[in-house]
Amino acid sequence: MKLTVGGKSQTAPLKLVIDPRNKGQEAALQKQFALTMQVNERMSQLHQAVNEIRDLRLQIQNLHKRFGDDQRLKPALVVADDLDHKMSEVEQKLIQVNMKASEANLVFPNMLNERFDTFSHLIESGDKEPTKPQLDVFQTLSSQLDDQLKQWAQLKQQDVAKVGELVKQANLPALIIMEKKSG
């Protein structure tokens, strides 16, 4: 940690100590920390899936832009649109896609990311061991996330590969120059 004393910058080691009011509670704090880290990991997995879904959706939109009128790619675009629909179902369970402002959570239900976030604040708010109900909530949220991540993994493994194979079979050029459409 850098400190500025009398105009001079000095480096001092940062030392963390337990709150003296929590002496003897180290084991409980370790369990709280472990649960907090698990929640953070689950939230990272959730957000990774959402980012992958959104990236893939952009790629599908680009296929439509580039080859929407090309009959050779019609079968691939139909399968890609079906994949987009399936991805949307997963995404809508992971995050609230209708939220456009902070007050929107008053109108639309919280999805998994908001539930995990709220839960993380709850377990971090005190310096104590997680309770059985808190552990049960974590298990419930994790199970719901696992269901969606399994669905997403299946889509990535099967449907994405199917679209890729159909695009390959269409034998379209990797690079094209878009002609201006008259009209």
N, C-alpha and C positions, 0 to 999 in steps of 0.2 A: 504494500500500500504506500502511495506517495503522500507525503505531508509537506506543506510549505510553512517553514518557520523562519520568521525574520527575512523573508524574501528568498530564502534558500530552499531548494527542494531536497528532501531527505526521504529515504526509503526505510520503512519500519515494517517488521513482520506482523502479519495479521494473526491474532490469536483469538480463537473462539473458545468461550467457556460456557458451561451450562449455567442457566439461571439458578442462583443459590436457593431459590424457593423450590426447585425441582430436584434437589439432591436426593439420591436414592431412587430416582425415577428413570434412570438411564435405559433400563430394559424396555420400559413402556415407550420412551421416546424413540428408541430404535425401531420398535414395531410400528409406530406412527410414521416414521420416516420411510420404512420399507413399503408401507401401504401407499404413501404419497408417491413414491417412485413407481410403483406398479400402476397407479392411476395415470401418471404422466406418460408411461410407456404405452398404455392402452389408448390414450388421447393421441399420441404420435402415430400409432397404427391407424387410427380412425382418419386422421388428417391426411396421411399418406394415401389411403384409399380414395378419399375425396379428390386429392390432387391428381391421381392417376385417372380417375373417371373424367375429370374436367379436361385433362390433356387429351385423352382419347376422343372426347366429344369434339374438341377443336379439330382433330385430325379427320374425323368423319365429316365435319362441316367443310373442311378443305377439299376432301374428295368430291363432295357435291359441287363445290365451286369450280374445281378443275375439270371434272368429268361428268357432271350432271346430265349433259345431253348426249353422252357417248353410250350407245346401246351395248357396247361390249362390257360396260361396267354396271349395267342395270342390276344383274343378280347380286353383285357384291354390295351395291348401295341398299338394296332391299334388306339383305342380311345385316348390314351396318346399321340401318335404321331400327331394326328389331333389337340389335345389341344396345343401341342408344336408349331405347325404351326400357330394356332390362336394367341398364346401368342407372337410369333415372330412379327406378324403384329402390335400388340399393342406396343411392345418394340421398333420397328423401327420408330414409330411415336413419341415416347417419347424421344429417344436418337439416335444419329448417331452411329449405331453399326459397321460401316465400319472404323471408326477412330482408327488408330493404332499409330498415331504420331500427334504432335501438328499442323503440317502443313497440315494434312488431311482435315481440314476444308476449305482449298482452293479448294479441289477436290470434296468433298461431301457436300450436302446441310445441313444447320443447322436445327436441329429438336427442339422440344419444350424446352428441357433443356437448350440448347444454347441460344434460343430466350429469355427465362426467365432470364438467367444469364446476357445477354447483356442489357436487359431492366432494370435489377436491378442496373447495373452500371450507366445507364443513369439517373435514378431518384435519385440516391445517389450522383451524381456529383455536385449538387448545393444545396443551402440552400433556397429553395423556394417551394411554393405549387405546387403540380402536376398540369399540364395543362390538359385541356379536351382531347386533342389528346393522352396524356400519359394514362389517365384513360381509353380511348377507346381501346388503345393497350392492357392494362391489361385485360379488359373485353374480348377481342378477344382471347388472350392467355389462359385465364381462361376457356373460353368456349371450346376451342380446347382440353385443358387438361381434362375438365369434360367429354367430349365425350370419350376419351381414358380410363379414370378411370371407367366410366360406363361399357364400354366394358370389362374391366378387372374384375370388380365386377361380371358381368354376367358369365364370364368364371369360376371365383372362385366358384360361387354358383352352377352352373349347371355342367360344364364339369369336374371340379376337383372331385365333388361328384360322378359323373358317373364313372370315372376311379377308385376311391376308392371302389365303390360298386362292380365293375367287379373284382378287385383284391381280395376283400373279398370273392366273389363267387368262385374264383379259389382255395380257401382254401390251400394256400401255406404256408410253414413254415416261421416264422419270422426270424429265424436264420438258416443259412446253412453254410456248409464248401464247398468251391469251389474245386472241383477235378481238378487237372492239366489235361488239354486237351492234348491228345497224337497227335503227328503230326510233 
